[in-house]
Amino acid sequence: MLRYHFVQSPYVVLGVPEDASDAAIRQAQRQCAGAYHPDRDGHDPEKERRLKEVNEAVSILVDA
């Protein structure tokens, strides 16, 4: 079975508007880290994947 991975906008991944400040982006990262941390509810590969997406989105937006 083929699985397609669609790349989302970093803003969509974090749930912030495109004009969000660095502080708002960092706040969204902290909220997502609490929700998606794999150690929180046992080791969940989906949460781990989601947390990696969040961290990648932050690195793209803050460095831009």
Sequence and secondary structure as in RCSB ss.txt:
>XXXX:A:sequence
MLRYHFVQSPYVVLGVPEDASDAAIRQAQRQCAGAYHPDRDGHDPEKERRLKEVNEAVSILVDA
>XXXX:A:secstr
         HHHHHT  TT  HHHHHHHHHHHHHHH TTTTS  HHHHHHHHHHHHHHHHHHH 
